[in-house]
Every structure is written in C-alpha cells, then in structure tokens.
C-alpha cells in the first residue's frame, strides 16, 4: 500500500528552526541561543514524525537530523572556545610569573637592594625607617681634656644626628637606640665630656624624648673607639631590625 504524502507544515517549521540553529551554532555566545533553537527544532521534528507515522517522513527526518547536528556543534564549539580561553589565561599567568621572576633577578643583579631596603648609609645620607628619618650630619673627634680622657688607645667620637618624624604617629627617640661599632665592638654613645674649664663642650647633646608628626630634633652623641679604626653608627632602636640593622659609615 502506497504511503500518503507527508504533512509538511510542522516538519517545515522544525526544518527552518533547525537550519537557523545550525547557522548560529558556530557563533560564540550566540550559540547558547542556537542550542535552545536546536532543542525546539528537535521536539517539533519528533511531533512531525508522530503525526506522519503512517505517511512519508522525509522532511521530518531531515529536520530532526539537522536539529541534532546543530545541538552537537553547539556543544563542541562551546567546549573548544572554553578550552581556548583557559589556555590563553594560563599562558598569560605563566608569562606574568616568568616576567616577574626575570625582573626580580635583573633588578637584583643591576641595582642591588631597592632604595627602601637599603640598610647602609654614609654621612649626609638619610635613612627612612617606617616614616622616621635618620641623618648623620657630621662626625668630630676629640682626645679629651684633663677632666675627661678616653681609654688608652681610644679617642672620643662625636656624632651629630637629625631625627625627623614624617609618619602619622608619635615616635620616641633615645641616644641608647644607637651604638658605635668599632670593628665589631659595639658600645653606647653615653660619654660625657668636659673641657679644661670644667664645661661641657657639646652644646647640643641628644637627649631622650618624643616627636609628634612633622617634629624634628638635632643633637650630638659622644662615644669612644680605637684611634685609626673604621667606625659605624648602628641604629638598634627598632625591635624589628635586630637581624637587619641600619648602619652609617662614619669614616
């Protein structure tokens, strides 16, 4: 018995939707909508097959196949685009890490420590420690007087410093925050001088005190060390600098 002609209305609609889904299935983002169209086309094609179960089903089958193909392409292209994006991000991240490593390595070879990490200074240079600036202005030497004499082989070392608070908090200062280093022998700068008239020749001794924001103090500390040796002034007042002291080359 010859089959009747196919009822093509629903099958044609499914075909049109399936073709549209197939076209859009290659376009990123838009293929999300294509997936919905493919599902709709698939459902309509199934209904068309049911309606034409005793008739010819050529157009219904074609629309069904096209909808399935469109849906498969959507899934494949989305997986491909996702992988491409992930690879791009991973490559960018790896490049960033390599560039950072090279930059750190290069800077350490060409310029040594960054200025903010510098721990050794000369007379006239300023050290900044958490917003508190220290500067050695000058260094003088004295053999003392009849009233005050240094130990045998030593001389008095007079260090004039300026401390400036550029932080937002009040900071304390104390001459005992400093030591003079004489070839590893570190002693306090707590000497007291008297000239031959019994007067203190130091007109601006550095005492202890506090500095508010923007405050500054200049004063002289007196220590003693072996004559002819190389001296360093070491700031030890900050508890966090025990292993990385700030030093000033005095001569």
N, C-alpha and C positions, 0 to 999 in steps of 0.2 A: 504493500500500500504506500502510495507516494505521500510524503510528508507535506503539510501545509506550509505556506510561506511564513517566514518569521515575523513576529510582531516586533517592529524595529524601534518604536518610539523610546522606550525605556533603555534599550540597548544602545541607541544612538546617543542618548544623554550620557550614559555611562562611558561611551567611547570618547565623547567630547571632553568630559571631565578627566578621563584617564590620559588623553593626549596633553591636556593642559598641565596635569601633574607631572607628566614625563618631561615636558619642556622646562618646567620650573625646578625639577629635581636636581639640576646641576648648579643652581644658583645658591651661594652661601646665604644663610639666614632665611631667605625667601623659601628655601626648600622645606622649612618647617610647615609652611602653609601647603606646599606640594604634598607632603605626607598626609595631611588631612584630606586633600582632594583625592589622593590615591585610595584612601580608605572608603570615601564616599563612592567613588567610581567602582570599587570592588563590590560594595554592598548592592549598588544598583545593577551591576552585571550579574550577580548571584540571583537577584529578584527576576531579572530578564530571563535567565536560564530556567528558572522555575516556571515562569509564565509560558515559555516556549518549550516546555518539557516534551510536548508531542509534535512540536513544529521544528523547522530548521533553526539552528542556534549559532550560525556563523558569526554574525555581528556581536552577539552576546559573549561568545568565547573570545573574540578579538578584544573587546572592551575589557574583559576580565584579565586577559594576559597583559594588556598594556598597563592596567592599574597595578598589577602585581610587580611588573618590571619597574614602574615608576617608584613604587614604595621601596623596592630593593635598592635602587640607585640612590634614593634619599638617604637610606641607612649607610650605604657605602661611602657616599660623598661626605656625610657628616663625620664619620669615623676618620676619613682622610684629612679633612680640614682640622679636626681636633688634634690629630697627631702632628700635623704641620705646625700648629700654634704652639703645642707643648714643646716641640723640638726647637722652635725659634726662641721661646722663653728660656729653655735650658741652655742654649748656646749663648744667649745674651748674658745669663747669670754667670756662666763659666768664664766668658770673656772679661766680665767685670772683676771677677776674683783674680784672674791672671793679671789684669792691668793693675789692680791694687797691689798685688804681690810685687810686680815689677817696679811700680812706683815707690813702694816702701824700700825695696832693695836698692833702687837707684839713688834715692834721696840719702840713704844711709852711707852710700859709697862716696857721693859727691859733696855733701854738705855736713856730714856727721850728724850730731844731735840737733833737733829743732831748737829754735831760739827759746821756746817755752820750756824745753827740757835741759837747757844749759845749766851747769852747776858750778862752773869755774869762771871767775871774772878777774879783771885787772883793776888797778886803781883808776877811778874815774868812770868805770862802767857801773850800770845799775842792774841789780838782781831783783826780780819781782817774784814774791812768794805769796800766792793766794791774795794778791791785791795789796801787799805790803812791800814797799820798795826799800832796798838797802844799797847804799853807795859809800864806798871808801873815798873820801876826798883827798887825803894826803897822809903821809907817814913820816914821822920825825924820829930821831934817835937822840939819846942822851946818856952821858956817862955818870949822871947824878951829881951830887954835891957832898959836902962834908956831913950834911944831915941825912941824906938818903943815898946809899950806894947799891948798885946791883950786885948780885952774887959774882964770885970770881969767874972771869972769862965771859961774863954776860954784859949786856947793855939794855937800857930801858928802850922800849918801843912804844911810841905814842901814835895811836891810830885815831884819826878824826873821821867820824861817820855821820851820815844823814839818813834818818829813817822817816819815810813818808807813808801814811795810810791812805791808799786810794780805794780801799774796799768800803762796803756799806756798814761794816760793824766796827765797834771799838776794839782796838788791839793793844795789848800790853807790850812793853819793852823793858829790857834789863841788861846791864853790861855783862851779867853772868850768862846771858844767852850766847856769848861769844867766847872763843878760845883762840889763843895764838899757838900755831903749830910750828915747832922748831925741829925739823927732821923727824917728825913723828911724836915728839914730846909735846903734848898739848896741855897748856896751863891757862889759868884765868887771867884776865886783864884787870886785876884788882890792886895794882901797885899804887902807892901814894907817894908823890914827890914833894920835896921841899928844897928850895934854893938856899944859898948861903946866908940869906937873911931870915930864914925860917918861914918863908912864904911858899904857897903852892904856885908853881909856875904855870900850871894848867888853868887857864881862865874859863874854860867851858867843859868841865867834866860831865860825862854822860852818866846820869843817874837813872833809876828806875821810874816808870810812870806809865801812863796810858795815852793813846792817841785816838781821838774821835775821827770820823770820816773827814778826810782832807787835811788832817793835822800832820805836822812835821816837826822833827827835833834834830838838832845837830849837836854833837858832843864828842869829847876825846876820851879814849880809854887808854890805860897805861899797863903794859905788861913787860916782861923781860925775857930775853932769849940769848943764845950764844952769839957772840960777835962774829960776823962774817958768814953766818949761815943764811940759807934761804928761808923766809918766813911766809906763813899763810895765816889769814884770818878766817876762822871757821864759825859759821852761824849754826848753832845747835839748839836754838830755842824751840823750833817746831818739832814736836814729837814724831811727826810722820817722816822726818828727814834723817832718821838715825842711820839708815843704810845708804843715803844719797845726800850727804851734807853739801851745803853751799859754801864755797871757798873763794877767797880773794887772794891773789898773788900780791904780796906786799913789796917785794924787791926782785 
